[in-house]
Amino acid sequence: MPQYFKDVRAEMKHVSWPSRRLTIMYTIVVVAISAATAIYLGLLDYVFSAVIKSII
């Protein structure tokens, strides 16, 4: 078990972490795409619900 943690520590030194600015930009992109997807799916749900109600 101690060897595992040594190996993890060694591998973590090889990781290339993004800068704070890049992390913030990626977070904004993810939130914007998620919001756009939610709005799109909500509109589709509303339209399909209205169509189904008018058929019934």
Secondary structure, DSSP 8 states (H G I E B T S, - for coil): -HHHHHHHHHHHTT-----HHHHHHHHHHHHHHHHHHHHHHHHHHHHHHHHHHHH-
